Amino acid sequence: MSELLGSGPVQNPSLPQSTTFAPMVTGGGDPFIAPMNKPASVVHSNSHMFNTAKFAVKNLMTYFGFFLAAVLISLSTPRSLILQYIPNTYTSGGVPSYMGAAILGGVAVFVAYIVGTLGSSLI
């Protein structure tokens, strides 16, 4: 490149002096031929990948807890066992009332929390 451009600034007699520029000078050799400042060996750590996978599995356990709680509450036997001793939890048609639905929702959240916490502590 220096043979083509020479060692001085690029000169073009048809342009004013303010528009002529010196050739670009880099700090060393050609990085494509002989890379500069490259360490002999680089130690890679996969701890970030491990932490990401660990948190993904913990979050999956929380979702599994909510799924299990929804399945548990939707079954008639656990629902009747939970609500049979609490007054005013069923309507006259045998459907859970608003109070019964709130109790079932609280039990579902409790079950989801327990399953999510126990499942994520195993990891």
Summary of the structure (lengths in Angstrom):
residues: 123
radius of gyration: 35.9
end to end distance: 59.6
largest distance: 102.1
contacts: 246
relative contact order: 0.11
helix: 54%
strand: 2%
